Amino acid sequence: MAQLLRATLTFFSTLAVGVLTAGALVALMPSLGGGIDAGPANGLHFESLLLGVLFGLVLGTVGRYNWADVPRRVITWFLIRERQFFYYSLIAICIGVLLFY
């Protein structure tokens, strides 16, 4: 649980740093003589920036997984919970008979 919380906090802190860096660049560009206008018509669209940074972080996170190991983990997960799935399927069949008969 602590590892999941740490990964989540790292993800959101990296996202915040990316957005704050872009905001600082937009704020500093007029004083540095840059060509970016901070007005609403020609300025930086922060929603698009946030979405782009979020997609980049998600792709970076997903790229770290060992995808060759995923099928083995899924099969192991199903085999461990085989008895529960049997009971759930019996419950679904009984509910189906009650509803459709």
ZIJOPE-V314170 format. One record per run of one state. SS is the DSSP state (H for helix, E for strand, C for the rest). FROM is the first residue (numbers start at 0). TO is the last residue. Records with the same first field share a line. If there is no record, write none. Layout:
# ZIJOPE-V314170
SS: FROM-TO ; FROM-TO
This chain:
# ZIJOPE-V314170
C: 0-0 ; 32-44 ; 63-68 ; 80-80 ; 100-100
H: 1-31 ; 45-62 ; 69-79 ; 81-99
